[in-house]
Amino acid sequence: MNSRWKYQLMTGTPWAVFMILFSLFALDDTPADVQVKTPLFWIKVVSYFVIGIFVLGYVSWRGKQKREGLKK
């Protein structure tokens, strides 16, 4: 696995986990165990991971490359 994918995973995964926990406990009065049993929850989980790793991770990687290019 190359360094870009490692960076994207390390950037996107914590964001996805944070968003999942936030959506479980902050936005709804429905208990967490009931929310976990719904298909919408699992669609959100997959969406957060895909967006976090592929979109946020990639944008973050590009920004890192630009910053490193300016420092050299």
Distance bins in CASP14 RR format, pairs under 12 A and 6 or more apart:
PFRMAT RR
TARGET T0000
AUTHOR 0000-0000-0000
RMODE 2
METHOD distances of the structure
MODEL  1
1 7 0 0 0 0 0 1 0 0 0 0 0
1 8 0 0 0 0 0 1 0 0 0 0 0
1 9 0 0 0 0 1 0 0 0 0 0 0
1 10 0 0 0 0 0 1 0 0 0 0 0
2 8 0 0 0 0 0 1 0 0 0 0 0
2 9 0 0 0 0 0 1 0 0 0 0 0
2 61 0 0 0 0 0 1 0 0 0 0 0
3 9 0 0 0 0 0 1 0 0 0 0 0
3 10 0 0 0 0 0 1 0 0 0 0 0
3 61 0 0 0 0 1 0 0 0 0 0 0
3 64 0 0 0 0 0 1 0 0 0 0 0
3 65 0 0 0 0 0 1 0 0 0 0 0
3 68 0 0 0 0 0 1 0 0 0 0 0
4 10 0 0 0 0 0 1 0 0 0 0 0
4 11 0 0 0 0 0 1 0 0 0 0 0
4 53 0 0 0 0 0 1 0 0 0 0 0
4 54 0 0 0 0 0 1 0 0 0 0 0
4 57 0 0 0 0 1 0 0 0 0 0 0
4 58 0 0 0 0 1 0 0 0 0 0 0
4 60 0 0 0 0 0 1 0 0 0 0 0
4 61 1 0 1 0 0 0 0 0 0 0 0
4 62 0 0 0 0 1 0 0 0 0 0 0
4 63 0 0 0 0 0 1 0 0 0 0 0
4 64 0 0 0 0 1 0 0 0 0 0 0
4 65 0 0 0 0 1 0 0 0 0 0 0
5 11 0 0 0 0 0 1 0 0 0 0 0
5 12 0 0 0 0 0 1 0 0 0 0 0
5 13 0 0 0 0 0 1 0 0 0 0 0
5 53 0 0 0 0 1 0 0 0 0 0 0
5 54 0 0 0 0 0 1 0 0 0 0 0
5 57 0 0 0 0 1 0 0 0 0 0 0
5 58 0 0 0 0 0 1 0 0 0 0 0
5 61 0 0 0 0 1 0 0 0 0 0 0
6 12 0 0 0 0 0 1 0 0 0 0 0
6 13 0 0 0 0 0 1 0 0 0 0 0
6 53 0 0 0 0 0 1 0 0 0 0 0
6 57 0 0 0 0 0 1 0 0 0 0 0
6 61 0 0 0 0 1 0 0 0 0 0 0
6 64 0 0 0 0 0 1 0 0 0 0 0
7 13 0 0 0 0 0 1 0 0 0 0 0
7 53 0 0 0 0 0 1 0 0 0 0 0
7 56 0 0 0 0 0 1 0 0 0 0 0
7 57 1 0 0 1 0 0 0 0 0 0 0
7 58 0 0 0 0 1 0 0 0 0 0 0
7 59 0 0 0 0 0 1 0 0 0 0 0
7 60 1 0 0 1 0 0 0 0 0 0 0
7 61 1 0 1 0 0 0 0 0 0 0 0
7 62 0 0 0 0 0 1 0 0 0 0 0
7 63 0 0 0 0 0 1 0 0 0 0 0
7 64 1 0 0 1 0 0 0 0 0 0 0
7 65 0 0 0 0 1 0 0 0 0 0 0
7 68 0 0 0 0 0 1 0 0 0 0 0
8 14 0 0 0 0 0 1 0 0 0 0 0
8 15 0 0 0 0 0 1 0 0 0 0 0
8 16 0 0 0 0 0 1 0 0 0 0 0
8 49 0 0 0 0 0 1 0 0 0 0 0
8 50 0 0 0 0 0 1 0 0 0 0 0
8 51 0 0 0 0 0 1 0 0 0 0 0
8 52 0 0 0 0 1 0 0 0 0 0 0
8 53 1 0 1 0 0 0 0 0 0 0 0
8 54 1 0 0 1 0 0 0 0 0 0 0
8 55 0 0 0 0 1 0 0 0 0 0 0
8 56 0 0 0 0 1 0 0 0 0 0 0
8 57 1 0 1 0 0 0 0 0 0 0 0
8 58 1 0 0 1 0 0 0 0 0 0 0
8 59 0 0 0 0 1 0 0 0 0 0 0
8 60 1 0 0 1 0 0 0 0 0 0 0
8 61 1 0 1 0 0 0 0 0 0 0 0
8 62 0 0 0 0 0 1 0 0 0 0 0
8 64 0 0 0 0 0 1 0 0 0 0 0
9 15 0 0 0 0 0 1 0 0 0 0 0
9 16 0 0 0 0 0 1 0 0 0 0 0
9 17 0 0 0 0 0 1 0 0 0 0 0
9 49 0 0 0 0 1 0 0 0 0 0 0
9 52 0 0 0 0 1 0 0 0 0 0 0
9 53 1 0 0 1 0 0 0 0 0 0 0
9 54 0 0 0 0 0 1 0 0 0 0 0
9 56 0 0 0 0 0 1 0 0 0 0 0
9 57 0 0 0 0 1 0 0 0 0 0 0
9 58 0 0 0 0 0 1 0 0 0 0 0
9 60 0 0 0 0 0 1 0 0 0 0 0
9 61 0 0 0 0 0 1 0 0 0 0 0
10 16 0 0 0 0 0 1 0 0 0 0 0
10 52 0 0 0 0 0 1 0 0 0 0 0
10 53 0 0 0 0 1 0 0 0 0 0 0
10 56 0 0 0 0 0 1 0 0 0 0 0
10 57 0 0 0 0 1 0 0 0 0 0 0
10 60 0 0 0 0 1 0 0 0 0 0 0
10 61 0 0 0 0 0 1 0 0 0 0 0
10 64 0 0 0 0 0 1 0 0 0 0 0
11 17 0 0 0 0 0 1 0 0 0 0 0
11 18 0 0 0 0 0 1 0 0 0 0 0
11 51 0 0 0 0 0 1 0 0 0 0 0
11 52 1 0 0 1 0 0 0 0 0 0 0
11 53 1 0 0 1 0 0 0 0 0 0 0
11 54 0 0 0 0 0 1 0 0 0 0 0
11 55 0 0 0 0 0 1 0 0 0 0 0
11 56 1 0 0 1 0 0 0 0 0 0 0
11 57 1 0 1 0 0 0 0 0 0 0 0
11 58 0 0 0 0 1 0 0 0 0 0 0
11 59 0 0 0 0 1 0 0 0 0 0 0
11 60 1 0 1 0 0 0 0 0 0 0 0
11 61 1 0 0 1 0 0 0 0 0 0 0
11 62 0 0 0 0 0 1 0 0 0 0 0
11 63 0 0 0 0 0 1 0 0 0 0 0
11 64 0 0 0 0 1 0 0 0 0 0 0
12 18 0 0 0 0 1 0 0 0 0 0 0
12 19 0 0 0 0 1 0 0 0 0 0 0
12 20 0 0 0 0 0 1 0 0 0 0 0
12 48 0 0 0 0 1 0 0 0 0 0 0
12 49 1 0 0 1 0 0 0 0 0 0 0
12 50 0 0 0 0 1 0 0 0 0 0 0
12 51 0 0 0 0 1 0 0 0 0 0 0
12 52 1 1 0 0 0 0 0 0 0 0 0
12 53 1 0 1 0 0 0 0 0 0 0 0
12 54 0 0 0 0 1 0 0 0 0 0 0
12 55 0 0 0 0 1 0 0 0 0 0 0
12 56 1 0 1 0 0 0 0 0 0 0 0
12 57 1 0 1 0 0 0 0 0 0 0 0
12 58 0 0 0 0 1 0 0 0 0 0 0
12 59 0 0 0 0 0 1 0 0 0 0 0
12 60 1 0 0 1 0 0 0 0 0 0 0
12 61 0 0 0 0 0 1 0 0 0 0 0
13 19 0 0 0 0 0 1 0 0 0 0 0
13 20 0 0 0 0 0 1 0 0 0 0 0
13 48 0 0 0 0 1 0 0 0 0 0 0
13 49 1 0 0 1 0 0 0 0 0 0 0
13 50 0 0 0 0 0 1 0 0 0 0 0
13 51 0 0 0 0 0 1 0 0 0 0 0
13 52 1 0 0 1 0 0 0 0 0 0 0
13 53 1 0 0 1 0 0 0 0 0 0 0
13 54 0 0 0 0 0 1 0 0 0 0 0
13 56 0 0 0 0 1 0 0 0 0 0 0
13 57 0 0 0 0 1 0 0 0 0 0 0
13 60 0 0 0 0 0 1 0 0 0 0 0
14 20 0 0 0 0 0 1 0 0 0 0 0
14 21 0 0 0 0 0 1 0 0 0 0 0
14 48 0 0 0 0 0 1 0 0 0 0 0
14 49 0 0 0 0 0 1 0 0 0 0 0
14 52 0 0 0 0 1 0 0 0 0 0 0
14 53 0 0 0 0 0 1 0 0 0 0 0
14 56 0 0 0 0 0 1 0 0 0 0 0
14 57 0 0 0 0 0 1 0 0 0 0 0
14 60 0 0 0 0 0 1 0 0 0 0 0
15 21 0 0 0 0 0 1 0 0 0 0 0
15 22 0 0 0 0 0 1 0 0 0 0 0
15 48 1 0 0 1 0 0 0 0 0 0 0
15 49 0 0 0 0 1 0 0 0 0 0 0
15 50 0 0 0 0 0 1 0 0 0 0 0
15 51 0 0 0 0 1 0 0 0 0 0 0
15 52 1 0 1 0 0 0 0 0 0 0 0
15 53 0 0 0 0 1 0 0 0 0 0 0
15 54 0 0 0 0 0 1 0 0 0 0 0
15 55 0 0 0 0 1 0 0 0 0 0 0
15 56 1 0 1 0 0 0 0 0 0 0 0
15 57 0 0 0 0 1 0 0 0 0 0 0
15 59 0 0 0 0 0 1 0 0 0 0 0
15 60 0 0 0 0 1 0 0 0 0 0 0
16 22 0 0 0 0 0 1 0 0 0 0 0
16 23 0 0 0 0 0 1 0 0 0 0 0
16 44 0 0 0 0 1 0 0 0 0 0 0
16 45 1 0 0 1 0 0 0 0 0 0 0
16 46 0 0 0 0 1 0 0 0 0 0 0
16 47 0 0 0 0 1 0 0 0 0 0 0
16 48 1 0 1 0 0 0 0 0 0 0 0
16 49 1 0 1 0 0 0 0 0 0 0 0
16 50 0 0 0 0 1 0 0 0 0 0 0
16 51 1 0 0 1 0 0 0 0 0 0 0
16 52 1 0 1 0 0 0 0 0 0 0 0
16 53 1 0 0 1 0 0 0 0 0 0 0
16 54 0 0 0 0 0 1 0 0 0 0 0
16 55 0 0 0 0 0 1 0 0 0 0 0
16 56 0 0 0 0 1 0 0 0 0 0 0
16 57 0 0 0 0 0 1 0 0 0 0 0
17 23 0 0 0 0 0 1 0 0 0 0 0
17 24 0 0 0 0 0 1 0 0 0 0 0
17 45 0 0 0 0 1 0 0 0 0 0 0
17 48 0 0 0 0 1 0 0 0 0 0 0
17 49 0 0 0 0 1 0 0 0 0 0 0
17 52 0 0 0 0 0 1 0 0 0 0 0
17 53 0 0 0 0 0 1 0 0 0 0 0
18 24 0 0 0 0 0 1 0 0 0 0 0
18 25 0 0 0 0 0 1 0 0 0 0 0
18 26 0 0 0 0 0 1 0 0 0 0 0
18 48 0 0 0 0 1 0 0 0 0 0 0
18 49 0 0 0 0 0 1 0 0 0 0 0
18 52 0 0 0 0 0 1 0 0 0 0 0
18 56 0 0 0 0 0 1 0 0 0 0 0
19 25 0 0 0 0 0 1 0 0 0 0 0
19 26 0 0 0 0 0 1 0 0 0 0 0
19 27 0 0 0 0 0 1 0 0 0 0 0
19 44 0 0 0 0 1 0 0 0 0 0 0
19 45 0 0 0 0 1 0 0 0 0 0 0
19 46 0 0 0 0 0 1 0 0 0 0 0
19 47 0 0 0 0 1 0 0 0 0 0 0
19 48 1 0 1 0 0 0 0 0 0 0 0
19 49 0 0 0 0 1 0 0 0 0 0 0
19 50 0 0 0 0 0 1 0 0 0 0 0
19 51 0 0 0 0 1 0 0 0 0 0 0
19 52 0 0 0 0 1 0 0 0 0 0 0
19 56 0 0 0 0 0 1 0 0 0 0 0
20 26 0 0 0 0 0 1 0 0 0 0 0
20 27 0 0 0 0 0 1 0 0 0 0 0
20 32 0 0 0 0 0 1 0 0 0 0 0
20 35 0 0 0 0 0 1 0 0 0 0 0
20 36 0 0 0 0 0 1 0 0 0 0 0
20 41 0 0 0 0 1 0 0 0 0 0 0
20 42 0 0 0 0 0 1 0 0 0 0 0
20 43 0 0 0 0 0 1 0 0 0 0 0
20 44 1 0 0 1 0 0 0 0 0 0 0
20 45 1 0 1 0 0 0 0 0 0 0 0
20 46 0 0 0 0 0 1 0 0 0 0 0
20 47 0 0 0 0 1 0 0 0 0 0 0
20 48 1 0 1 0 0 0 0 0 0 0 0
20 49 0 0 0 0 1 0 0 0 0 0 0
20 51 0 0 0 0 0 1 0 0 0 0 0
20 52 0 0 0 0 0 1 0 0 0 0 0
21 27 0 0 0 0 0 1 0 0 0 0 0
21 32 0 0 0 0 1 0 0 0 0 0 0
21 35 0 0 0 0 0 1 0 0 0 0 0
21 36 0 0 0 0 0 1 0 0 0 0 0
21 44 0 0 0 0 0 1 0 0 0 0 0
21 45 0 0 0 0 0 1 0 0 0 0 0
21 48 0 0 0 0 0 1 0 0 0 0 0
22 28 0 0 0 0 0 1 0 0 0 0 0
22 32 0 0 0 0 0 1 0 0 0 0 0
22 44 0 0 0 0 0 1 0 0 0 0 0
22 48 0 0 0 0 1 0 0 0 0 0 0
23 30 0 0 0 0 0 1 0 0 0 0 0
23 32 0 0 0 0 0 1 0 0 0 0 0
23 35 0 0 0 0 1 0 0 0 0 0 0
23 36 0 0 0 0 0 1 0 0 0 0 0
23 38 0 0 0 0 0 1 0 0 0 0 0
23 40 0 0 0 0 0 1 0 0 0 0 0
23 41 0 0 0 0 1 0 0 0 0 0 0
23 42 0 0 0 0 0 1 0 0 0 0 0
23 43 0 0 0 0 0 1 0 0 0 0 0
23 44 1 0 0 1 0 0 0 0 0 0 0
23 45 0 0 0 0 1 0 0 0 0 0 0
23 47 0 0 0 0 0 1 0 0 0 0 0
23 48 0 0 0 0 1 0 0 0 0 0 0
24 30 0 0 0 0 1 0 0 0 0 0 0
24 31 0 0 0 0 1 0 0 0 0 0 0
24 32 1 0 1 0 0 0 0 0 0 0 0
24 33 0 0 0 0 1 0 0 0 0 0 0
24 34 0 0 0 0 0 1 0 0 0 0 0
24 35 1 0 1 0 0 0 0 0 0 0 0
24 36 1 0 0 1 0 0 0 0 0 0 0
24 38 0 0 0 0 0 1 0 0 0 0 0
24 41 0 0 0 0 1 0 0 0 0 0 0
24 44 0 0 0 0 1 0 0 0 0 0 0
24 45 0 0 0 0 0 1 0 0 0 0 0
24 48 0 0 0 0 0 1 0 0 0 0 0
25 31 0 0 0 0 0 1 0 0 0 0 0
25 32 1 0 0 1 0 0 0 0 0 0 0
25 35 0 0 0 0 1 0 0 0 0 0 0
25 36 0 0 0 0 0 1 0 0 0 0 0
26 32 0 0 0 0 0 1 0 0 0 0 0
26 35 0 0 0 0 0 1 0 0 0 0 0
27 35 0 0 0 0 1 0 0 0 0 0 0
27 41 0 0 0 0 0 1 0 0 0 0 0
27 44 0 0 0 0 0 1 0 0 0 0 0
28 34 0 0 0 0 1 0 0 0 0 0 0
28 35 1 0 0 1 0 0 0 0 0 0 0
28 36 0 0 0 0 0 1 0 0 0 0 0
28 38 0 0 0 0 0 1 0 0 0 0 0
28 40 0 0 0 0 0 1 0 0 0 0 0
28 41 0 0 0 0 0 1 0 0 0 0 0
28 44 0 0 0 0 0 1 0 0 0 0 0
29 35 0 0 0 0 0 1 0 0 0 0 0
30 36 0 0 0 0 0 1 0 0 0 0 0
30 37 0 0 0 0 0 1 0 0 0 0 0
30 38 0 0 0 0 1 0 0 0 0 0 0
30 40 0 0 0 0 0 1 0 0 0 0 0
30 41 0 0 0 0 1 0 0 0 0 0 0
31 37 0 0 0 0 0 1 0 0 0 0 0
31 38 0 0 0 0 0 1 0 0 0 0 0
32 38 0 0 0 0 0 1 0 0 0 0 0
32 41 0 0 0 0 1 0 0 0 0 0 0
33 41 0 0 0 0 0 1 0 0 0 0 0
34 40 0 0 0 0 0 1 0 0 0 0 0
34 41 0 0 0 0 1 0 0 0 0 0 0
35 41 1 0 1 0 0 0 0 0 0 0 0
35 42 0 0 0 0 0 1 0 0 0 0 0
35 44 0 0 0 0 1 0 0 0 0 0 0
35 45 0 0 0 0 0 1 0 0 0 0 0
36 42 0 0 0 0 1 0 0 0 0 0 0
36 44 0 0 0 0 0 1 0 0 0 0 0
36 45 0 0 0 0 1 0 0 0 0 0 0
38 44 0 0 0 0 1 0 0 0 0 0 0
38 45 0 0 0 0 0 1 0 0 0 0 0
39 45 0 0 0 0 0 1 0 0 0 0 0
39 46 0 0 0 0 0 1 0 0 0 0 0
40 46 0 0 0 0 0 1 0 0 0 0 0
40 47 0 0 0 0 0 1 0 0 0 0 0
41 47 0 0 0 0 0 1 0 0 0 0 0
41 48 0 0 0 0 0 1 0 0 0 0 0
42 48 0 0 0 0 0 1 0 0 0 0 0
42 49 0 0 0 0 0 1 0 0 0 0 0
43 49 0 0 0 0 0 1 0 0 0 0 0
43 50 0 0 0 0 0 1 0 0 0 0 0
44 50 0 0 0 0 0 1 0 0 0 0 0
44 51 0 0 0 0 0 1 0 0 0 0 0
45 51 0 0 0 0 0 1 0 0 0 0 0
45 52 0 0 0 0 0 1 0 0 0 0 0
46 52 0 0 0 0 0 1 0 0 0 0 0
46 53 0 0 0 0 0 1 0 0 0 0 0
46 54 0 0 0 0 0 1 0 0 0 0 0
47 53 0 0 0 0 0 1 0 0 0 0 0
47 54 0 0 0 0 0 1 0 0 0 0 0
47 55 0 0 0 0 0 1 0 0 0 0 0
48 54 0 0 0 0 0 1 0 0 0 0 0
48 55 0 0 0 0 0 1 0 0 0 0 0
48 56 0 0 0 0 1 0 0 0 0 0 0
49 55 0 0 0 0 0 1 0 0 0 0 0
49 56 0 0 0 0 0 1 0 0 0 0 0
49 57 0 0 0 0 0 1 0 0 0 0 0
50 56 0 0 0 0 0 1 0 0 0 0 0
50 57 0 0 0 0 0 1 0 0 0 0 0
50 58 0 0 0 0 0 1 0 0 0 0 0
51 57 0 0 0 0 1 0 0 0 0 0 0
51 58 0 0 0 0 0 1 0 0 0 0 0
51 59 0 0 0 0 0 1 0 0 0 0 0
52 58 0 0 0 0 1 0 0 0 0 0 0
52 59 0 0 0 0 1 0 0 0 0 0 0
52 60 0 0 0 0 1 0 0 0 0 0 0
52 61 0 0 0 0 0 1 0 0 0 0 0
53 59 0 0 0 0 0 1 0 0 0 0 0
53 60 0 0 0 0 0 1 0 0 0 0 0
53 61 0 0 0 0 0 1 0 0 0 0 0
54 60 0 0 0 0 0 1 0 0 0 0 0
54 61 0 0 0 0 0 1 0 0 0 0 0
55 61 0 0 0 0 0 1 0 0 0 0 0
55 62 0 0 0 0 0 1 0 0 0 0 0
56 62 0 0 0 0 0 1 0 0 0 0 0
56 63 0 0 0 0 0 1 0 0 0 0 0
57 63 0 0 0 0 1 0 0 0 0 0 0
57 64 0 0 0 0 1 0 0 0 0 0 0
57 65 0 0 0 0 0 1 0 0 0 0 0
58 64 0 0 0 0 0 1 0 0 0 0 0
58 65 0 0 0 0 0 1 0 0 0 0 0
59 65 0 0 0 0 0 1 0 0 0 0 0
59 66 0 0 0 0 0 1 0 0 0 0 0
60 66 0 0 0 0 0 1 0 0 0 0 0
60 67 0 0 0 0 0 1 0 0 0 0 0
61 67 0 0 0 0 0 1 0 0 0 0 0
61 68 0 0 0 0 0 1 0 0 0 0 0
62 68 0 0 0 0 0 1 0 0 0 0 0
62 69 0 0 0 0 0 1 0 0 0 0 0
63 69 0 0 0 0 1 0 0 0 0 0 0
63 70 0 0 0 0 0 1 0 0 0 0 0
64 70 0 0 0 0 0 1 0 0 0 0 0
64 71 0 0 0 0 0 1 0 0 0 0 0
65 71 0 0 0 0 0 1 0 0 0 0 0
65 72 0 0 0 0 0 1 0 0 0 0 0
66 72 0 0 0 0 0 1 0 0 0 0 0
END
